[in-house]
């Protein structure tokens, strides 16, 4: 009989506030009590946090997403685009928490995303040095811009600011709302920067690189465009910010981009983010250090006043020396960028800054003399800073004050999690890192307790689950009380790092192993401790040292057998020593690992010992004679932890290769590979009931893997893994072959935006199969029509079973349904997989669809793509000329009919709008706002002439 196993599936992932991704701020609505929402990428999930309440509002993720978010962008308050490390872009709707559209065109991680002002187009830049412009409405890639030679670091849309025909010829404001011009106020240009040090200006209409400038001698890492579309800033790792003037409509000397000047930053670290304030005259920049520099943009009056002051001082100095000349005063220029942009304040943060964004908590907040800045830190935390802006800014007054308003750091650790422990009832989880111990509710994944501790290396719950012990790098044991959230005691247990500890199975003691080459046994004692100043006493838990086992090398792991007979210790010399617990006499020496054993465990029946090592091997030992049952090359990197499943010989292992593996200790087979972590896995814990396991990684995430009712059969699991590997390699090879023609062609600036994936392969196969069935059916139906002319009582033809299952639909309707089910973003790549004979068959159906006016939008899209792609083959085939003429006439009639219908509907809407405006429009005026607006424009002082 074939043996089956229970399948483990990912259940929850938590502990990450923000990962290696930018963050942005969404202001709160007028009815909300929240200060605003912070949207960040947290590994593969998109997180929305309320900093004021310190809680998570939403978590956007799907089970099939296994890659990390590397860049995000927003449009409005509801649409967010997330770019992933595998080059996929997913556009999310925050209201419904669903994916609107998925794009797949880049070969490597997305580095930057940008929406246009209308949210119709999305520009993406990647580490593959390509820029792709996507159409959100049509759900297709428009074109790929290939000119940069390194990772794209900045993309911005530029508005041409040309007046529209509607605005110049029509004064009726109501009608202007319904008229859209293709020429005016559209973002027809893109400006981009890259690590190659170049800044490029692209014309979207012609898909042509208009200008290329050497922005910096070093790598260019940041780009930002002011709201006026005239000021552009770039920042490089040389510590300079270059200011450019952009003039699209009236360029000087033929160049639209001109260098205005250079601002030298105080911080020389590589810049990460450069961003203008959307309303106030400020911009902020930060690097990879612990500071954010905020600059102020001076008004023309301030700059002129400063220049005059400097000129007067220079004039006085020169007159005092007697060598006064007007030429010396010309060094002060009002167009000097160092006069226009001045350093306002430097915000110091507790850890390295990862990303920043201006936070508009309320409308007009900047007018009340303060600015808010959202800061995402590399220590897995978010902070909101408030910067005070005085009414009159003077150099003598010093830098302005700033303070931290909100901080979100409770739901995650600041550093790597080194230890995990589960309570006896499987309801609580303890995670320990350098400086923090956190207690989590397993069901809700909420952090219920946070303690400050030393550099934790191991931890365990004591019987009763009310006390937690933590072993530190300094050799101390710290005892914490969960109920009172307090540190009960600190015991100096060892002279070296305390690497391992385990509670005895009778619950009366503890064993610890340390780098001081000793294993110590401890017993639990309850003593009555007097309360100072009173005669009352309270019971206290204490650890009493009972015995010490001295060894020859550092102890890395220690384990007790469930039957209470043996204690096993793994040493730095790559061996495992087994001793009797009662007498501490030597029993077995297990050797065979080439590198030190990092973790081990003993089965429930005390018959097997499993060990894992830095040599990537797992060894299964018998505790009766010390023989090695099997040595398995288990992982591709060091194996950090291993643990048996309760009540069986199956066990789990975790490694630095980011995998959790499930093994059969009797058959020595790998049952399942659990993929989900995006970095090295440090710790593992198995629930006492065996219903779930928990793993913790270098990416600071804690993941719960739940046991399900689904059964795993080893042969089926191996076949599924081979199929996944084959499909992945096939899609990669097809995509590589499709790009061979473009590689090395430096002259080709634009190309197709698609990429072959497993989904496009499946879609292409379905279209091919549908065409085969449909062409055969057309022939059968045509033959039947001929027979029916001769014999009207002829029996109906025997059609394919697919048509009978679909209510006897026609062949052309069947092919149309198959193509309609293909997502628009994958349709073009799927059509590329069709052989040319299938293209001819598809054109026959396109002609039928155009004649019957079925889905003209998709019919036109398929037709135009086929003609563009197979133009040379089509014109060389004389037989197709008649068909193409028929397609042209049918499609023109269908499009003209739809055009007339749309024009009639638009005119009807204009008429309805005019009627509504005449009968329902009323103007209301807020007297208080009107009075404040008039007072603002009134002169504070007036000079009159008295006769």
ROTOR-381876 format. One record per residue (C-alpha): x, y, z; residue in one letter; residue number from 1. Coordinates in steps of 0.5 Angstrom, whole numbers, plus 500, padded with zeros to 3 digits. Layout:
% ROTOR-381876
X;Y;Z;A;NUM
...
This chain:
% ROTOR-381876
500;500;500;X;1
503;507;498;X;2
504;511;504;X;3
501;518;505;X;4
503;524;509;X;5
499;530;511;X;6
501;537;507;X;7
503;543;510;X;8
501;550;507;X;9
502;557;509;X;10
497;560;513;X;11
500;566;516;X;12
506;571;515;X;13
507;577;520;X;14
513;581;524;X;15
514;585;518;X;16
512;592;518;X;17
516;595;512;X;18
521;591;507;X;19
526;594;502;X;20
521;598;498;X;21
519;605;498;X;22
513;608;502;X;23
508;613;501;X;24
502;616;505;X;25
495;617;503;X;26
491;622;507;X;27
485;621;511;X;28
478;623;509;X;29
475;628;513;X;30
470;623;516;X;31
476;619;519;X;32
479;620;526;X;33
486;617;523;X;34
491;622;521;X;35
493;618;515;X;36
495;611;512;X;37
502;609;510;X;38
502;604;504;X;39
509;600;504;X;40
511;593;501;X;41
512;588;506;X;42
516;582;503;X;43
511;579;498;X;44
505;583;501;X;45
502;590;501;X;46
501;593;508;X;47
497;599;510;X;48
498;602;517;X;49
495;607;521;X;50
500;610;525;X;51
496;614;530;X;52
493;607;532;X;53
499;603;531;X;54
495;598;527;X;55
494;594;521;X;56
488;596;516;X;57
489;592;510;X;58
494;586;508;X;59
494;585;500;X;60
497;579;498;X;61
495;572;494;X;62
498;565;495;X;63
501;564;489;X;64
505;571;490;X;65
512;568;492;X;66
517;574;490;X;67
518;581;494;X;68
515;588;492;X;69
521;592;490;X;70
517;599;488;X;71
510;601;489;X;72
506;607;486;X;73
500;610;487;X;74
494;614;483;X;75
489;618;488;X;76
487;614;494;X;77
485;607;492;X;78
489;605;486;X;79
496;602;488;X;80
501;599;483;X;81
506;594;486;X;82
513;592;482;X;83
516;585;484;X;84
523;582;484;X;85
521;577;478;X;86
519;583;474;X;87
511;582;475;X;88
507;589;476;X;89
500;588;479;X;90
495;594;480;X;91
491;593;486;X;92
485;597;488;X;93
485;599;496;X;94
477;599;496;X;95
476;592;494;X;96
483;589;496;X;97
483;586;489;X;98
488;586;483;X;99
485;590;477;X;100
491;588;472;X;101
497;584;472;X;102
503;586;467;X;103
509;582;466;X;104
514;584;461;X;105
521;585;465;X;106
526;580;466;X;107
529;583;473;X;108
526;586;479;X;109
522;593;478;X;110
526;599;481;X;111
521;605;480;X;112
514;606;478;X;113
510;612;476;X;114
503;613;474;X;115
501;619;469;X;116
496;625;472;X;117
490;621;469;X;118
492;614;472;X;119
491;611;465;X;120
498;610;463;X;121
504;607;468;X;122
511;607;467;X;123
516;602;470;X;124
523;602;470;X;125
527;595;472;X;126
534;593;473;X;127
534;590;466;X;128
535;597;464;X;129
528;598;460;X;130
523;602;461;X;131
516;600;459;X;132
509;604;458;X;133
503;600;460;X;134
496;602;458;X;135
492;601;465;X;136
485;601;461;X;137
487;596;455;X;138
491;592;460;X;139
497;592;455;X;140
504;594;454;X;141
504;600;449;X;142
512;600;448;X;143
519;598;451;X;144
524;604;451;X;145
531;601;451;X;146
537;606;451;X;147
540;606;458;X;148
545;601;460;X;149
544;600;467;X;150
538;600;472;X;151
533;605;472;X;152
533;609;478;X;153
528;615;476;X;154
522;616;471;X;155
517;622;471;X;156
512;624;466;X;157
512;631;463;X;158
506;635;461;X;159
507;639;455;X;160
502;645;457;X;161
499;647;450;X;162
493;650;450;X;163
487;646;448;X;164
483;647;442;X;165
477;647;446;X;166
479;652;451;X;167
481;657;446;X;168
475;656;441;X;169
469;655;447;X;170
468;659;453;X;171
462;655;455;X;172
465;651;461;X;173
460;646;462;X;174
461;644;455;X;175
469;644;456;X;176
468;638;461;X;177
466;634;455;X;178
471;636;450;X;179
478;632;451;X;180
483;635;447;X;181
489;630;444;X;182
494;635;444;X;183
493;640;450;X;184
495;638;457;X;185
497;631;456;X;186
504;628;459;X;187
507;627;452;X;188
514;626;455;X;189
518;622;460;X;190
524;624;463;X;191
528;618;466;X;192
535;617;470;X;193
539;611;471;X;194
545;608;474;X;195
549;609;468;X;196
549;617;470;X;197
545;619;464;X;198
538;623;464;X;199
534;622;458;X;200
528;626;455;X;201
523;621;451;X;202
517;623;446;X;203
512;618;448;X;204
508;620;441;X;205
514;618;437;X;206
517;613;442;X;207
524;617;441;X;208
529;619;445;X;209
530;626;444;X;210
535;628;449;X;211
541;625;453;X;212
545;629;458;X;213
551;626;462;X;214
547;628;469;X;215
553;626;473;X;216
560;622;473;X;217
558;617;478;X;218
551;613;478;X;219
545;617;478;X;220
540;615;484;X;221
534;619;484;X;222
530;624;480;X;223
524;629;482;X;224
520;634;478;X;225
517;640;481;X;226
510;641;480;X;227
511;647;475;X;228
514;642;470;X;229
520;646;469;X;230
525;644;475;X;231
528;638;475;X;232
533;635;480;X;233
538;629;480;X;234
542;626;485;X;235
548;622;485;X;236
553;618;489;X;237
558;624;489;X;238
554;628;494;X;239
551;633;489;X;240
544;635;487;X;241
544;638;480;X;242
538;642;478;X;243
536;643;471;X;244
531;647;467;X;245
526;644;463;X;246
523;648;457;X;247
518;643;453;X;248
515;648;449;X;249
520;654;447;X;250
527;650;448;X;251
533;654;448;X;252
539;652;443;X;253
535;646;441;X;254
535;643;448;X;255
529;642;452;X;256
534;641;458;X;257
539;646;461;X;258
543;645;467;X;259
542;651;472;X;260
547;649;478;X;261
549;644;483;X;262
547;643;490;X;263
553;640;494;X;264
549;636;500;X;265
552;636;507;X;266
552;628;507;X;267
556;624;502;X;268
552;618;502;X;269
549;615;496;X;270
542;618;495;X;271
536;614;495;X;272
530;618;495;X;273
529;626;492;X;274
522;628;493;X;275
519;635;492;X;276
513;637;497;X;277
506;637;493;X;278
504;644;496;X;279
510;648;500;X;280
516;650;497;X;281
520;645;500;X;282
524;638;498;X;283
527;633;502;X;284
533;628;500;X;285
536;622;504;X;286
541;617;503;X;287
543;610;506;X;288
545;613;513;X;289
541;616;519;X;290
539;623;517;X;291
534;626;512;X;292
536;633;509;X;293
530;638;508;X;294
531;644;503;X;295
527;650;503;X;296
526;654;496;X;297
526;661;497;X;298
522;666;493;X;299
524;671;489;X;300
523;677;494;X;301
528;673;499;X;302
533;671;494;X;303
533;679;491;X;304
534;681;499;X;305
539;676;500;X;306
543;678;494;X;307
543;685;496;X;308
545;684;503;X;309
551;680;500;X;310
553;686;495;X;311
552;691;500;X;312
557;687;505;X;313
562;686;499;X;314
562;693;497;X;315
563;695;504;X;316
569;691;505;X;317
572;693;498;X;318
571;700;500;X;319
575;699;506;X;320
581;696;502;X;321
580;701;497;X;322
580;697;491;X;323
572;697;490;X;324
570;695;483;X;325
563;693;480;X;326
566;687;477;X;327
567;684;484;X;328
560;684;485;X;329
557;680;479;X;330
559;674;483;X;331
552;674;486;X;332
547;672;482;X;333
540;671;483;X;334
539;665;479;X;335
545;662;483;X;336
541;655;485;X;337
545;655;492;X;338
541;662;493;X;339
535;659;491;X;340
535;652;495;X;341
538;653;502;X;342
538;647;507;X;343
532;648;512;X;344
533;642;517;X;345
537;635;518;X;346
532;630;521;X;347
536;625;525;X;348
533;618;525;X;349
535;612;530;X;350
537;607;524;X;351
538;608;517;X;352
533;611;512;X;353
530;607;507;X;354
524;611;504;X;355
521;618;505;X;356
514;621;503;X;357
511;628;505;X;358
505;626;509;X;359
499;631;508;X;360
495;629;514;X;361
490;635;513;X;362
488;640;508;X;363
492;646;508;X;364
497;644;514;X;365
503;647;511;X;366
499;654;512;X;367
499;653;519;X;368
507;653;520;X;369
508;645;520;X;370
510;640;515;X;371
510;632;516;X;372
514;627;513;X;373
513;619;513;X;374
520;616;514;X;375
521;608;513;X;376
527;605;517;X;377
531;599;515;X;378
530;597;522;X;379
523;595;520;X;380
519;601;523;X;381
515;607;521;X;382
516;614;524;X;383
512;620;522;X;384
516;627;524;X;385
513;634;524;X;386
517;640;522;X;387
516;647;525;X;388
516;652;520;X;389
516;659;523;X;390
513;665;520;X;391
520;669;519;X;392
526;664;517;X;393
532;667;520;X;394
539;664;520;X;395
541;667;527;X;396
535;663;529;X;397
538;657;528;X;398
535;650;525;X;399
527;649;526;X;400
525;644;531;X;401
522;637;529;X;402
519;632;533;X;403
517;625;532;X;404
509;625;532;X;405
508;617;531;X;406
512;611;531;X;407
510;604;529;X;408
515;599;531;X;409
511;594;536;X;410
509;589;530;X;411
516;587;528;X;412
523;586;531;X;413
529;591;529;X;414
534;585;528;X;415
534;578;526;X;416
530;573;530;X;417
534;568;533;X;418
530;563;537;X;419
522;561;537;X;420
519;557;542;X;421
511;555;543;X;422
507;555;549;X;423
505;548;551;X;424
497;549;549;X;425
500;552;542;X;426
496;559;543;X;427
503;563;544;X;428
509;564;540;X;429
515;567;543;X;430
520;570;538;X;431
527;573;541;X;432
532;577;537;X;433
538;582;539;X;434
535;586;544;X;435
527;584;544;X;436
523;579;546;X;437
516;578;543;X;438
510;574;545;X;439
505;573;539;X;440
498;570;539;X;441
498;565;534;X;442
491;565;532;X;443
491;573;531;X;444
498;574;530;X;445
498;580;534;X;446
504;582;539;X;447
501;582;546;X;448
508;583;550;X;449
514;586;548;X;450
520;585;553;X;451
527;588;552;X;452
533;583;553;X;453
540;582;551;X;454
543;578;545;X;455
538;572;545;X;456
540;566;542;X;457
535;561;545;X;458
529;561;549;X;459
523;557;552;X;460
517;557;555;X;461
517;554;562;X;462
511;549;565;X;463
505;553;566;X;464
507;558;560;X;465
507;564;565;X;466
515;565;565;X;467
520;565;559;X;468
527;564;559;X;469
532;567;554;X;470
539;565;553;X;471
544;571;551;X;472
550;571;548;X;473
553;574;554;X;474
552;567;558;X;475
546;570;562;X;476
539;567;563;X;477
534;572;563;X;478
527;570;566;X;479
521;574;564;X;480
514;574;567;X;481
508;574;561;X;482
503;576;566;X;483
506;582;569;X;484
510;584;563;X;485
517;584;567;X;486
524;582;568;X;487
524;577;574;X;488
531;575;574;X;489
538;575;571;X;490
542;569;572;X;491
550;569;570;X;492
549;562;568;X;493
555;561;563;X;494
562;564;562;X;495
561;564;554;X;496
555;564;549;X;497
549;560;551;X;498
547;557;545;X;499
542;552;547;X;500
537;550;553;X;501
531;545;554;X;502
526;544;559;X;503
527;537;562;X;504
521;532;560;X;505
518;532;567;X;506
518;539;568;X;507
522;540;574;X;508
529;542;571;X;509
533;545;565;X;510
539;544;561;X;511
543;549;558;X;512
549;548;553;X;513
554;554;552;X;514
561;556;549;X;515
564;555;555;X;516
565;548;554;X;517
560;546;559;X;518
553;543;560;X;519
549;545;566;X;520
543;542;569;X;521
538;547;573;X;522
532;545;578;X;523
526;550;579;X;524
525;552;586;X;525
520;556;589;X;526
522;561;595;X;527
518;566;599;X;528
521;573;598;X;529
520;578;603;X;530
516;584;600;X;531
521;590;603;X;532
518;594;609;X;533
512;589;610;X;534
512;582;613;X;535
509;579;607;X;536
512;574;603;X;537
511;572;595;X;538
513;566;592;X;539
518;567;587;X;540
521;562;581;X;541
528;561;582;X;542
533;557;578;X;543
538;553;582;X;544
545;550;579;X;545
545;542;581;X;546
550;539;576;X;547
555;541;571;X;548
558;537;565;X;549
565;539;563;X;550
567;538;555;X;551
573;538;551;X;552
570;544;546;X;553
564;549;545;X;554
557;546;546;X;555
553;549;540;X;556
546;544;542;X;557
544;540;547;X;558
538;535;547;X;559
535;531;552;X;560
531;524;550;X;561
524;524;552;X;562
525;517;556;X;563
530;521;561;X;564
536;517;560;X;565
540;521;555;X;566
543;528;554;X;567
546;529;547;X;568
551;535;546;X;569
554;537;539;X;570
561;540;540;X;571
565;545;535;X;572
569;539;533;X;573
563;537;529;X;574
562;531;533;X;575
556;529;538;X;576
557;526;545;X;577
551;522;548;X;578
551;521;556;X;579
547;518;561;X;580
543;523;565;X;581
543;520;572;X;582
551;519;572;X;583
553;523;566;X;584
558;518;564;X;585
560;517;557;X;586
555;513;552;X;587
556;514;545;X;588
560;519;540;X;589
557;520;534;X;590
562;523;528;X;591
561;524;521;X;592
559;531;520;X;593
565;535;516;X;594
563;542;520;X;595
560;543;526;X;596
553;541;528;X;597
548;547;529;X;598
542;543;531;X;599
539;536;533;X;600
533;533;536;X;601
531;526;539;X;602
525;523;537;X;603
519;521;541;X;604
521;514;542;X;605
528;516;544;X;606
530;511;538;X;607
533;516;533;X;608
537;522;533;X;609
537;527;527;X;610
543;532;526;X;611
544;538;521;X;612
550;541;520;X;613
554;547;516;X;614
556;542;511;X;615
549;542;508;X;616
548;535;511;X;617
543;531;515;X;618
545;525;519;X;619
540;520;522;X;620
543;516;528;X;621
540;510;532;X;622
541;511;539;X;623
541;504;541;X;624
548;503;538;X;625
550;510;535;X;626
550;507;528;X;627
548;512;522;X;628
542;510;519;X;629
543;515;513;X;630
546;521;511;X;631
542;526;506;X;632
545;532;502;X;633
539;536;504;X;634
540;543;503;X;635
544;548;498;X;636
547;552;504;X;637
548;551;512;X;638
542;548;515;X;639
540;552;521;X;640
535;548;525;X;641
532;541;525;X;642
526;538;529;X;643
522;532;530;X;644
514;532;528;X;645
511;530;535;X;646
509;522;535;X;647
512;520;529;X;648
519;520;525;X;649
518;525;520;X;650
522;531;522;X;651
523;539;519;X;652
529;542;517;X;653
530;550;515;X;654
536;552;512;X;655
540;559;509;X;656
537;557;502;X;657
530;560;504;X;658
527;553;504;X;659
523;549;510;X;660
523;541;508;X;661
519;536;511;X;662
522;529;511;X;663
521;522;513;X;664
526;519;518;X;665
524;512;516;X;666
524;512;509;X;667
529;518;508;X;668
525;521;503;X;669
524;529;502;X;670
516;529;503;X;671
515;537;501;X;672
519;543;500;X;673
515;549;503;X;674
517;556;499;X;675
515;562;502;X;676
521;566;506;X;677
525;571;502;X;678
532;570;506;X;679
536;566;510;X;680
532;562;515;X;681
535;562;522;X;682
530;559;527;X;683
524;553;527;X;684
519;551;532;X;685
514;545;532;X;686
507;545;535;X;687
506;540;541;X;688
500;538;537;X;689
504;538;531;X;690
498;542;527;X;691
503;547;525;X;692
510;549;525;X;693
513;556;525;X;694
519;559;522;X;695
523;565;522;X;696
528;568;517;X;697
533;574;516;X;698
528;578;513;X;699
525;579;520;X;700
518;575;518;X;701
515;569;522;X;702
511;564;518;X;703
506;559;520;X;704
505;553;516;X;705
499;549;518;X;706
497;542;517;X;707
491;541;512;X;708
487;535;510;X;709
490;534;503;X;710
494;528;503;X;711
501;528;500;X;712
504;522;495;X;713
511;522;494;X;714
511;520;487;X;715
506;525;485;X;716
510;531;489;X;717
516;529;485;X;718
512;529;478;X;719
509;536;480;X;720
516;539;482;X;721
519;536;475;X;722
513;539;471;X;723
514;546;475;X;724
521;546;473;X;725
520;544;466;X;726
515;549;465;X;727
519;555;468;X;728
525;553;464;X;729
521;552;457;X;730
518;559;459;X;731
525;562;460;X;732
528;559;454;X;733
522;562;449;X;734
523;569;452;X;735
531;568;451;X;736
530;566;444;X;737
525;572;443;X;738
530;577;445;X;739
536;574;441;X;740
534;579;435;X;741
534;585;439;X;742
540;583;443;X;743
546;587;441;X;744
542;592;437;X;745
544;599;440;X;746
540;602;434;X;747
533;599;436;X;748
531;604;442;X;749
524;601;442;X;750
521;594;442;X;751
515;590;444;X;752
513;590;451;X;753
511;582;452;X;754
515;577;456;X;755
513;569;455;X;756
511;566;461;X;757
507;559;463;X;758
501;563;463;X;759
502;565;456;X;760
504;558;454;X;761
498;555;456;X;762
494;561;453;X;763
497;559;446;X;764
496;552;447;X;765
489;553;448;X;766
488;558;442;X;767
491;553;438;X;768
487;547;440;X;769
481;552;439;X;770
483;553;432;X;771
484;546;430;X;772
477;544;433;X;773
473;550;429;X;774
477;549;422;X;775
475;542;422;X;776
468;544;425;X;777
467;549;419;X;778
469;544;414;X;779
463;539;417;X;780
458;545;417;X;781
460;547;410;X;782
459;540;407;X;783
453;539;411;X;784
450;545;408;X;785
451;542;401;X;786
448;536;403;X;787
442;539;405;X;788
441;543;399;X;789
440;536;395;X;790
437;533;401;X;791
433;538;406;X;792
431;532;410;X;793
439;530;411;X;794
441;528;419;X;795
445;534;422;X;796
452;533;422;X;797
456;530;428;X;798
460;535;431;X;799
466;535;436;X;800
464;534;443;X;801
466;541;446;X;802
460;544;442;X;803
455;539;444;X;804
457;541;451;X;805
457;548;450;X;806
450;548;448;X;807
451;547;440;X;808
455;554;439;X;809
458;556;433;X;810
465;555;431;X;811
467;562;431;X;812
463;564;437;X;813
467;558;440;X;814
474;561;438;X;815
472;568;440;X;816
470;565;447;X;817
477;562;448;X;818
481;568;446;X;819
476;573;450;X;820
478;568;456;X;821
486;570;455;X;822
487;576;460;X;823
489;582;455;X;824
496;583;458;X;825
498;576;456;X;826
494;576;449;X;827
499;578;444;X;828
505;574;447;X;829
500;568;447;X;830
499;570;439;X;831
506;570;438;X;832
506;562;440;X;833
502;560;434;X;834
505;557;427;X;835
503;561;421;X;836
498;556;418;X;837
494;558;425;X;838
495;565;423;X;839
491;564;417;X;840
486;560;420;X;841
485;566;425;X;842
484;571;420;X;843
478;567;417;X;844
475;568;424;X;845
477;575;425;X;846
473;576;418;X;847
467;573;421;X;848
467;577;427;X;849
468;583;423;X;850
462;582;419;X;851
458;580;425;X;852
460;586;429;X;853
462;581;435;X;854
467;585;440;X;855
470;590;435;X;856
475;592;440;X;857
478;585;441;X;858
477;584;434;X;859
481;590;432;X;860
486;589;437;X;861
488;582;434;X;862
488;584;427;X;863
492;590;428;X;864
497;585;432;X;865
497;580;427;X;866
498;585;421;X;867
504;588;425;X;868
507;582;427;X;869
507;578;420;X;870
507;583;415;X;871
512;580;410;X;872
509;573;410;X;873
502;576;409;X;874
503;581;403;X;875
507;575;400;X;876
501;571;400;X;877
497;573;394;X;878
491;568;397;X;879
490;572;403;X;880
489;579;399;X;881
481;577;398;X;882
480;576;405;X;883
484;582;407;X;884
479;586;403;X;885
473;583;406;X;886
476;584;413;X;887
478;591;411;X;888
471;593;409;X;889
467;589;414;X;890
471;592;420;X;891
470;599;417;X;892
463;599;417;X;893
463;596;424;X;894
467;601;427;X;895
463;607;423;X;896
457;604;426;X;897
460;604;433;X;898
463;611;432;X;899
456;614;430;X;900
453;611;436;X;901
458;614;440;X;902
457;621;437;X;903
450;620;438;X;904
451;618;446;X;905
456;624;447;X;906
451;629;444;X;907
446;626;448;X;908
450;627;455;X;909
451;634;453;X;910
444;636;452;X;911
442;632;459;X;912
448;636;462;X;913
446;643;460;X;914
439;641;462;X;915
441;639;469;X;916
446;645;470;X;917
440;650;468;X;918
435;647;473;X;919
440;644;479;X;920
446;648;479;X;921
446;653;485;X;922
452;657;488;X;923
454;657;495;X;924
459;662;498;X;925
462;660;505;X;926
462;667;508;X;927
468;666;513;X;928
472;663;508;X;929
471;669;503;X;930
472;674;509;X;931
479;670;510;X;932
481;671;503;X;933
479;678;503;X;934
483;679;509;X;935
489;676;506;X;936
489;680;500;X;937
489;686;504;X;938
495;691;505;X;939
497;691;512;X;940
500;698;511;X;941
497;704;507;X;942
501;710;506;X;943
497;716;504;X;944
499;724;503;X;945
496;729;508;X;946
496;736;505;X;947
